[in-house]
Structures are given as structure tokens and as C-alpha cells.
């Protein structure tokens, strides 16, 4: 069996990167599987402070999530891949139209987990075939956000970018719009040189957050994050965050959109990630009318399907309550006796809030009339 010389491995990496870009990946890099102890320390500190909220799976598999070898002891290198989902135009434009719901950019079409996993499998098969051709042996495992993988740390160490103050990856080329995936391998591959980049004194992402989810730069309290509240949180939305949620009904892109590095990002050309027309500015009154069958049909193949009809309609009702549009009150009224108690409670809140807004508007008009 020939030696895995540095020249041979560099050639293998070059061919691998070419193949990755042929498959549609926009960013490629490699790092050692040994990423040090800092990631685990930060994760344990986050959990100790309760910032993970009800995401108990983070606490249950800390060691696996803190280090690649905690998940797979035989891993020697990690190939980190990025897929741009940069949107067309301003993804926050619908925030101004309170009759519509705002869905996070990544969820406006197909589930990226399925898309990236298929691409990763093709790349992993190519890697195995190339190593066999060179009479080398390699084992591989692929991951897309569904296993305890420190993907943002790995992407940073692989030279794809750096973790910004909003805790998400920032790329010099793609801004904050990169979806990540990884291939763990037993091969000792040469690591990619790090690329310079930093947030500097910019704090736009922290300042724009409606719910103040960042207690400090580079730290997030998930319990205050709209993405967490609309996706991971299963019970009633805490009242202190409802008004600030506005018309966010699935996820939140506020901190991502604020990043000035986005000016270098080109609109994604992957059709499966381009926004469906009906999910750019969906009407809240129509979404509130969804039963379970209608919800499943509308979001077939979408990541939104994972949270289920009840949690989604709960989010829609909060947005209706924030709309100030009395014409949507009947849509909320119909759900006050929904079989799901969380939906029913959100409907009660929406109806009461719309009534309060109407009362204040009437009082304001009366005062103006009397003063003229």
C-alpha cells in the first residue's frame, strides 16, 4: 500500500474541492478533528446558565457536541461544506405588512437537511472511491445539523468564516447566509489555512434583535430568541416576548440580515432553496385556518412541517394579535375553542389584544375630535 504522502493528500483535497463545487457547494474547507477544549467549555457554561432553554438534547450529549472525537473517536479530519441560501431582495420586507407572516429565509422552500445530506453523500462516495484508487483506506460519516456536531466551530477552523457576535457563522464571500454540513473521516487530510475576517466594532446584529437575546457579544440566550420561541419552544409563548415577535411566524432573520458582510453575498441560484411565491408573504388569516391535513399539505417537504400544525398556528395567532387589524379578529375567534390548549390560549390573547388596540384607536380618534 503506498504511503499517504503530503503531495498525494494535497492532490486528493484539490480534487475533492473541485467535486464539491461541481455538486453545488459554495464553501469548502478542512480542519483537524481535534478542535481543543474551548468549545466544550463554552457549551457547558451556556447550559449551566440555562441559556439552552428546553433543548435538553444539548445537555444530554455535551461531550459528543463539544468535540468531533466525542461523537466518533476514529475521526481524524473534518471536511466542512457551506451552501449559500442568500435571498433575493430584503428578506425582512414583509415585517412591515402585518397582515402577512414572515418565515425565515431558509424555510421558504425545501428542507435544506435533505438537500445537503444528498450532496454530502455524493461527495463522501467520491472521497472513498478516490482513496481506494490510491490504495488507501478511509471511513466517512456525514452530518447535517441533526447530530451533536459543533458545526460552526468546525466551519470556522476549516476557514469558511468566523463566528460573529450573533453566534452564527459569517463568511467574507457569503455573509451570514451559509447552510453547513460536514464529512468526518479517518483520513489525515491537510487543513485549510484560516482566512482573515472579524466583526470589529460592528454590533448591528446585537442591536437589531427584537427580544434582546444577546446578553453579550458572541453569546446568545436561546430562551429569548424568536427562532427558538417559534420553532423549539412547545408551550405558550411567554407574554414578555409576544409583542416583540411582531409577525415572525417561523424563525427570525433579523440579526443575520443586519450583518454588513452580506453585501458581498450573491443571490443563491439553487432552485430548491429559492423562496416559494406562496411563502414569501403568506396571509395570516389563511394560515390560521389550517387544520392538520392542510398544514401537512402546504408544508410537505418543508422544514416547517417538523413543528406541527399546533405550534405553527400558535405562532400565527401571536402575529394576528400584533397586527392591529380588526378584520382578522374572526380568524382568531374561531380558534378560541381549539382542541389544543396552547392554540386556544394564543387565540384568546390575539382576540383580547385586537380589542385593546381597537379601543385605543377609538379613544385616540375621540380625543382628536373633541380637541378640534
NORVEN-V618428 format. One line per field, one symbol per residue. phi: phi as a letter, one per 40 degrees, with the letter a starting at -180 (. if undefined). A space follows every 50 residues. Layout:
phi: ???
This chain:
phi: .ccccdcccccccdcccccdccchcbbaabbcccbgcccccccccccccg ccgcccccccbcccccadcccadccbbbcbbbbcbdccgcccdcccbccb cbbddcbcacccdcccccccccccccccccccccfbbabbbbabgbbcbc ccccccccgciaccccgccbbccbfcbbcbabbcacccccccccbciacg ccbdccccccbfcbcadgbbcdcbccccccbccccccddcbccccfbcba gabdccccccccccccdcbcccbcccdcbcacccccccccccccccccbc gbccdccgcccccdcccccccccgbcccddccdcbcbddccccccccdcc cccccccccccccccccccccc
